[in-house]
Amino acid sequence: MKKYILLSLILIKSSLLAQIELPRLSPKASVSQTIGYTTISIEYSRPGVKGRNIWGSLVPYNKVWRTGANESTRIQFTTDVTIEGNKIPAGIYSLYTIPNENEWTIIINKALTWGTIYNPEQDILRFNVKPQKGPFTERLLFTIPEFTDSTCKVVMNWENLQISFNVKIDLAKQVYEKIKEAIGKAKEDNWHVYVVSANYAAENGIFIDEAFQWINKALTISKNFRCYLVKAKLYFKKKNYNEALKMIDKCRDAGRNDEGYQNYIIEIDLLEKQIKEKLN
């Protein structure tokens, strides 16, 4: 009789719990950063230290860890990226780790699972990093604190430990593809798209030779002062300073009757100064 009463109580308790969504002991969290056209996102759960010994105890050494709690930690790249020199296709992956006292193994895995239901055959990348001493962090924390137009650093802190790894995108390739797409869709009289594209190339020192084709195309549509300004920038990047100066002169001539010219005078003067300094 007592067995039946106990079983009934267990069933009642389970039924009540199923009706109540209690707060997670390790709350969900996420971090996201866009670099160039690429968004990098990490979704994870944040266990707390709570006075416990973490490394080599709560989180054992030499065993695969979900790098968080509950579901496996997930990392997403909206375009192809390079992680520590290794190319990774766009996608959503599980981020596992194998902690050790002196070295950690970072694992990018294609399977999205609960916990550490881990299949090594689904690994897409493994690499090693050195753990560092970090500021005390009660709850596990992922951040992306350092980034440029084409790189970022992913950092994990928990307790007094920190690990990190670098992610890089091929921004020049992405921009080039966007430019070619825009040029392919441009109307015949749209000189702006060619100027904007060539100017980006000049400002960043990339695909300069093709940028000359774009600016020459713009000049067949319009003899606007901005076309000559960008062509001067391209010649400057090619270290052809005499031709750059000629383009500055044409820029000034074309700008005399253009209301927008006044907004570019400082930029034009500065470029002319830089060109002349190279010639002296």
DOKESE-939690 format. One line per field, with one value per residue (C-alpha): residue number from 1; residue in three letters; z negated, y negated, x. Coordinates in nm, 2 decimals. Example, Ala and Ser with C-alpha at 12.3 -4.5 7.8 and 13.67 -1.06 7.14 Angstrom:
resi = [1 / 2]
resn = [ALA / SER]
w = [-0.78 / -0.71]
v = [0.45 / 0.11]
u = [1.23 / 1.37]
END
This chain:
resi = [1 / 2 / 3 / 4 / 5 / 6 / 7 / 8 / 9 / 10 / 11 / 12 / 13 / 14 / 15 / 16 / 17 / 18 / 19 / 20 / 21 / 22 / 23 / 24 / 25 / 26 / 27 / 28 / 29 / 30 / 31 / 32 / 33 / 34 / 35 / 36 / 37 / 38 / 39 / 40 / 41 / 42 / 43 / 44 / 45 / 46 / 47 / 48 / 49 / 50 / 51 / 52 / 53 / 54 / 55 / 56 / 57 / 58 / 59 / 60 / 61 / 62 / 63 / 64 / 65 / 66 / 67 / 68 / 69 / 70 / 71 / 72 / 73 / 74 / 75 / 76 / 77 / 78 / 79 / 80 / 81 / 82 / 83 / 84 / 85 / 86 / 87 / 88 / 89 / 90 / 91 / 92 / 93 / 94 / 95 / 96 / 97 / 98 / 99 / 100 / 101 / 102 / 103 / 104 / 105 / 106 / 107 / 108 / 109 / 110 / 111 / 112 / 113 / 114 / 115 / 116 / 117 / 118 / 119 / 120 / 121 / 122 / 123 / 124 / 125 / 126 / 127 / 128 / 129 / 130 / 131 / 132 / 133 / 134 / 135 / 136 / 137 / 138 / 139 / 140 / 141 / 142 / 143 / 144 / 145 / 146 / 147 / 148 / 149 / 150 / 151 / 152 / 153 / 154 / 155 / 156 / 157 / 158 / 159 / 160 / 161 / 162 / 163 / 164 / 165 / 166 / 167 / 168 / 169 / 170 / 171 / 172 / 173 / 174 / 175 / 176 / 177 / 178 / 179 / 180 / 181 / 182 / 183 / 184 / 185 / 186 / 187 / 188 / 189 / 190 / 191 / 192 / 193 / 194 / 195 / 196 / 197 / 198 / 199 / 200 / 201 / 202 / 203 / 204 / 205 / 206 / 207 / 208 / 209 / 210 / 211 / 212 / 213 / 214 / 215 / 216 / 217 / 218 / 219 / 220 / 221 / 222 / 223 / 224 / 225 / 226 / 227 / 228 / 229 / 230 / 231 / 232 / 233 / 234 / 235 / 236 / 237 / 238 / 239 / 240 / 241 / 242 / 243 / 244 / 245 / 246 / 247 / 248 / 249 / 250 / 251 / 252 / 253 / 254 / 255 / 256 / 257 / 258 / 259 / 260 / 261 / 262 / 263 / 264 / 265 / 266 / 267 / 268 / 269 / 270 / 271 / 272 / 273 / 274 / 275 / 276 / 277 / 278 / 279 / 280]
resn = [MET / LYS / LYS / TYR / ILE / LEU / LEU / SER / LEU / ILE / LEU / ILE / LYS / SER / SER / LEU / LEU / ALA / GLN / ILE / GLU / LEU / PRO / ARG / LEU / SER / PRO / LYS / ALA / SER / VAL / SER / GLN / THR / ILE / GLY / TYR / THR / THR / ILE / SER / ILE / GLU / TYR / SER / ARG / PRO / GLY / VAL / LYS / GLY / ARG / ASN / ILE / TRP / GLY / SER / LEU / VAL / PRO / TYR / ASN / LYS / VAL / TRP / ARG / THR / GLY / ALA / ASN / GLU / SER / THR / ARG / ILE / GLN / PHE / THR / THR / ASP / VAL / THR / ILE / GLU / GLY / ASN / LYS / ILE / PRO / ALA / GLY / ILE / TYR / SER / LEU / TYR / THR / ILE / PRO / ASN / GLU / ASN / GLU / TRP / THR / ILE / ILE / ILE / ASN / LYS / ALA / LEU / THR / TRP / GLY / THR / ILE / TYR / ASN / PRO / GLU / GLN / ASP / ILE / LEU / ARG / PHE / ASN / VAL / LYS / PRO / GLN / LYS / GLY / PRO / PHE / THR / GLU / ARG / LEU / LEU / PHE / THR / ILE / PRO / GLU / PHE / THR / ASP / SER / THR / CYS / LYS / VAL / VAL / MET / ASN / TRP / GLU / ASN / LEU / GLN / ILE / SER / PHE / ASN / VAL / LYS / ILE / ASP / LEU / ALA / LYS / GLN / VAL / TYR / GLU / LYS / ILE / LYS / GLU / ALA / ILE / GLY / LYS / ALA / LYS / GLU / ASP / ASN / TRP / HIS / VAL / TYR / VAL / VAL / SER / ALA / ASN / TYR / ALA / ALA / GLU / ASN / GLY / ILE / PHE / ILE / ASP / GLU / ALA / PHE / GLN / TRP / ILE / ASN / LYS / ALA / LEU / THR / ILE / SER / LYS / ASN / PHE / ARG / CYS / TYR / LEU / VAL / LYS / ALA / LYS / LEU / TYR / PHE / LYS / LYS / LYS / ASN / TYR / ASN / GLU / ALA / LEU / LYS / MET / ILE / ASP / LYS / CYS / ARG / ASP / ALA / GLY / ARG / ASN / ASP / GLU / GLY / TYR / GLN / ASN / TYR / ILE / ILE / GLU / ILE / ASP / LEU / LEU / GLU / LYS / GLN / ILE / LYS / GLU / LYS / LEU / ASN]
w = [0.00 / -0.09 / 0.25 / 0.43 / 0.21 / 0.28 / 0.65 / 0.66 / 0.48 / 0.73 / 1.02 / 0.87 / 0.81 / 1.17 / 1.31 / 1.11 / 1.22 / 1.58 / 1.54 / 1.39 / 1.59 / 1.32 / 1.39 / 1.51 / 1.27 / 1.56 / 1.75 / 2.13 / 2.28 / 2.62 / 2.77 / 3.12 / 3.33 / 3.69 / 3.87 / 4.24 / 4.37 / 4.12 / 3.80 / 3.54 / 3.26 / 2.96 / 2.77 / 2.44 / 2.07 / 1.78 / 1.49 / 1.17 / 0.96 / 0.63 / 0.42 / 0.60 / 0.74 / 1.11 / 1.31 / 1.28 / 1.04 / 1.15 / 1.50 / 1.53 / 1.72 / 2.04 / 2.10 / 2.36 / 2.21 / 2.35 / 2.26 / 2.06 / 1.92 / 2.06 / 2.44 / 2.61 / 2.67 / 3.03 / 3.25 / 3.58 / 3.87 / 4.14 / 4.40 / 4.44 / 4.18 / 4.08 / 3.72 / 3.62 / 3.98 / 4.05 / 4.30 / 4.17 / 4.39 / 4.29 / 4.05 / 3.69 / 3.49 / 3.14 / 2.95 / 2.74 / 2.54 / 2.37 / 2.07 / 1.94 / 1.69 / 1.95 / 2.28 / 2.40 / 2.72 / 2.89 / 3.10 / 3.37 / 3.43 / 3.68 / 3.45 / 3.24 / 2.93 / 2.57 / 2.33 / 2.42 / 2.65 / 2.86 / 3.18 / 3.28 / 3.64 / 3.67 / 3.58 / 3.84 / 3.66 / 3.36 / 3.24 / 2.92 / 2.71 / 2.39 / 2.09 / 1.92 / 1.58 / 1.59 / 1.36 / 1.13 / 1.32 / 1.12 / 1.42 / 1.74 / 1.99 / 2.36 / 2.51 / 2.84 / 2.69 / 2.97 / 3.34 / 3.66 / 4.00 / 4.07 / 3.74 / 3.39 / 3.08 / 2.91 / 2.53 / 2.26 / 1.89 / 1.59 / 1.24 / 1.27 / 1.61 / 1.96 / 2.31 / 2.65 / 3.02 / 3.33 / 3.62 / 3.95 / 4.26 / 4.61 / 4.62 / 4.95 / 5.12 / 4.97 / 5.08 / 5.43 / 5.47 / 5.35 / 5.59 / 5.89 / 5.80 / 5.77 / 6.10 / 6.27 / 6.17 / 6.23 / 6.50 / 6.79 / 6.66 / 6.30 / 6.26 / 5.88 / 5.84 / 6.03 / 5.83 / 5.49 / 5.58 / 5.71 / 5.41 / 5.17 / 5.36 / 5.34 / 4.97 / 4.88 / 5.14 / 5.29 / 5.65 / 5.78 / 6.14 / 6.18 / 6.00 / 6.28 / 6.52 / 6.29 / 6.27 / 6.64 / 6.70 / 6.47 / 6.67 / 6.99 / 6.82 / 6.64 / 6.61 / 6.25 / 6.02 / 5.79 / 6.07 / 6.11 / 5.74 / 5.71 / 6.02 / 5.84 / 5.54 / 5.75 / 5.92 / 5.58 / 5.46 / 5.78 / 5.69 / 6.02 / 5.86 / 6.18 / 6.32 / 5.98 / 5.99 / 6.34 / 6.20 / 5.91 / 6.17 / 6.37 / 6.04 / 5.96 / 6.31 / 6.31 / 5.96 / 6.03 / 6.13 / 5.90 / 5.57 / 5.40 / 5.47 / 5.15 / 4.94 / 5.08 / 5.08 / 4.76 / 4.89 / 5.23 / 5.07 / 4.84 / 5.12 / 5.33 / 5.04 / 5.00 / 5.37 / 5.38 / 5.07 / 5.26 / 5.55 / 5.34]
v = [0.00 / -0.24 / -0.17 / -0.28 / -0.59 / -0.68 / -0.62 / -0.84 / -1.12 / -1.10 / -1.12 / -1.41 / -1.60 / -1.53 / -1.65 / -1.97 / -2.04 / -1.98 / -2.26 / -2.51 / -2.65 / -2.71 / -2.94 / -2.78 / -2.73 / -2.83 / -3.11 / -3.13 / -3.40 / -3.52 / -3.75 / -3.87 / -4.09 / -4.19 / -4.24 / -4.34 / -4.15 / -3.86 / -3.82 / -3.59 / -3.48 / -3.25 / -3.10 / -2.94 / -2.88 / -3.05 / -2.82 / -2.99 / -2.92 / -2.92 / -2.86 / -2.53 / -2.41 / -2.44 / -2.33 / -1.97 / -1.91 / -2.03 / -2.05 / -1.75 / -1.77 / -1.57 / -1.52 / -1.68 / -1.97 / -2.15 / -2.48 / -2.59 / -2.41 / -2.25 / -2.25 / -2.24 / -2.59 / -2.70 / -2.93 / -3.07 / -3.24 / -3.40 / -3.38 / -3.16 / -3.25 / -3.15 / -3.04 / -3.04 / -2.99 / -2.72 / -2.78 / -2.72 / -2.73 / -2.95 / -2.77 / -2.69 / -2.46 / -2.32 / -2.46 / -2.19 / -2.21 / -1.97 / -2.16 / -2.08 / -2.26 / -2.38 / -2.35 / -2.34 / -2.18 / -2.38 / -2.17 / -2.30 / -2.03 / -2.00 / -1.82 / -2.04 / -1.84 / -1.85 / -1.85 / -1.63 / -1.39 / -1.43 / -1.26 / -1.31 / -1.21 / -1.54 / -1.75 / -2.01 / -2.16 / -2.10 / -2.33 / -2.41 / -2.73 / -2.82 / -2.91 / -3.24 / -3.38 / -3.62 / -3.84 / -3.64 / -3.58 / -3.42 / -3.31 / -3.18 / -3.46 / -3.48 / -3.81 / -3.95 / -4.25 / -4.32 / -4.35 / -4.53 / -4.55 / -4.19 / -4.02 / -3.95 / -3.77 / -3.53 / -3.52 / -3.29 / -3.37 / -3.16 / -3.16 / -3.29 / -3.14 / -3.28 / -3.13 / -3.30 / -3.24 / -3.46 / -3.47 / -3.63 / -3.71 / -3.78 / -4.12 / -4.22 / -3.92 / -4.00 / -4.36 / -4.27 / -4.03 / -4.31 / -4.56 / -4.32 / -4.25 / -4.62 / -4.70 / -4.41 / -4.56 / -4.92 / -5.12 / -5.25 / -5.61 / -5.53 / -5.66 / -5.67 / -5.30 / -5.30 / -5.60 / -5.45 / -5.12 / -5.27 / -5.50 / -5.21 / -5.04 / -5.36 / -5.41 / -5.05 / -4.98 / -4.68 / -4.57 / -4.90 / -4.79 / -4.69 / -5.01 / -5.21 / -5.04 / -5.13 / -5.50 / -5.52 / -5.38 / -5.65 / -5.92 / -5.80 / -5.87 / -6.19 / -6.42 / -6.49 / -6.63 / -6.33 / -6.10 / -6.29 / -6.30 / -5.92 / -5.88 / -6.10 / -5.88 / -5.57 / -5.72 / -5.82 / -5.45 / -5.35 / -5.61 / -5.78 / -6.12 / -6.33 / -6.18 / -6.22 / -6.59 / -6.62 / -6.46 / -6.71 / -6.99 / -6.83 / -6.78 / -7.15 / -7.25 / -7.02 / -7.14 / -7.51 / -7.49 / -7.21 / -7.30 / -6.99 / -7.07 / -7.29 / -6.98 / -6.82 / -7.10 / -7.00 / -6.64 / -6.76 / -7.01 / -6.74 / -6.49 / -6.75 / -6.83 / -6.46 / -6.42 / -6.72 / -6.60 / -6.28 / -6.47 / -6.69]
u = [0.00 / 0.28 / 0.44 / 0.13 / 0.10 / 0.47 / 0.43 / 0.11 / 0.30 / 0.59 / 0.34 / 0.16 / 0.49 / 0.61 / 0.27 / 0.30 / 0.66 / 0.55 / 0.30 / 0.55 / 0.84 / 1.10 / 1.40 / 1.71 / 2.00 / 2.23 / 2.05 / 2.07 / 2.28 / 2.41 / 2.67 / 2.69 / 2.92 / 2.92 / 3.25 / 3.22 / 2.92 / 2.97 / 2.78 / 2.93 / 2.69 / 2.73 / 2.44 / 2.52 / 2.41 / 2.59 / 2.67 / 2.79 / 3.10 / 2.89 / 3.20 / 3.29 / 3.62 / 3.58 / 3.88 / 3.98 / 3.68 / 3.34 / 3.47 / 3.71 / 4.04 / 4.08 / 3.71 / 3.49 / 3.29 / 2.99 / 3.16 / 2.86 / 2.55 / 2.23 / 2.25 / 2.58 / 2.72 / 2.65 / 2.85 / 2.72 / 2.90 / 2.68 / 2.96 / 3.27 / 3.54 / 3.89 / 3.95 / 4.32 / 4.42 / 4.16 / 3.87 / 3.52 / 3.21 / 2.92 / 2.68 / 2.58 / 2.81 / 2.85 / 3.15 / 3.30 / 3.63 / 3.86 / 4.01 / 4.35 / 4.57 / 4.82 / 4.64 / 4.28 / 4.14 / 3.87 / 3.63 / 3.40 / 3.14 / 2.86 / 2.61 / 2.38 / 2.29 / 2.20 / 2.49 / 2.78 / 2.61 / 2.92 / 3.02 / 3.38 / 3.30 / 3.11 / 3.42 / 3.49 / 3.79 / 4.01 / 4.29 / 4.47 / 4.49 / 4.67 / 4.45 / 4.53 / 4.46 / 4.17 / 3.96 / 3.72 / 3.40 / 3.12 / 2.91 / 3.06 / 3.09 / 3.16 / 3.26 / 3.39 / 3.58 / 3.83 / 3.75 / 3.85 / 3.68 / 3.79 / 3.90 / 3.77 / 3.87 / 3.63 / 3.69 / 3.55 / 3.59 / 3.49 / 3.62 / 3.98 / 4.05 / 4.03 / 4.07 / 4.04 / 4.07 / 4.08 / 3.83 / 3.91 / 3.70 / 3.80 / 3.66 / 3.82 / 3.66 / 3.32 / 3.34 / 3.45 / 3.16 / 2.92 / 3.07 / 3.05 / 2.69 / 2.60 / 2.78 / 2.60 / 2.26 / 2.35 / 2.17 / 2.37 / 2.37 / 2.46 / 2.81 / 2.78 / 2.82 / 3.15 / 3.28 / 3.18 / 3.34 / 3.66 / 3.68 / 3.66 / 3.94 / 4.15 / 4.09 / 4.18 / 4.45 / 4.28 / 4.20 / 4.35 / 4.39 / 4.03 / 3.92 / 4.08 / 3.84 / 3.55 / 3.65 / 3.71 / 3.36 / 3.22 / 3.40 / 3.24 / 2.91 / 2.99 / 3.29 / 3.19 / 3.47 / 3.43 / 3.53 / 3.85 / 3.91 / 3.89 / 4.11 / 4.37 / 4.35 / 4.41 / 4.71 / 4.84 / 4.81 / 5.00 / 5.27 / 5.21 / 5.22 / 5.24 / 4.92 / 4.76 / 4.83 / 4.68 / 4.36 / 4.35 / 4.36 / 4.08 / 3.89 / 3.91 / 3.81 / 3.51 / 3.40 / 3.38 / 3.02 / 2.91 / 2.74 / 2.87 / 3.23 / 3.26 / 3.20 / 3.51 / 3.76 / 3.94 / 3.98 / 4.11 / 4.35 / 4.49 / 4.53 / 4.71 / 4.94 / 5.02 / 5.10 / 5.33 / 5.52 / 5.59 / 5.72 / 5.96]
END
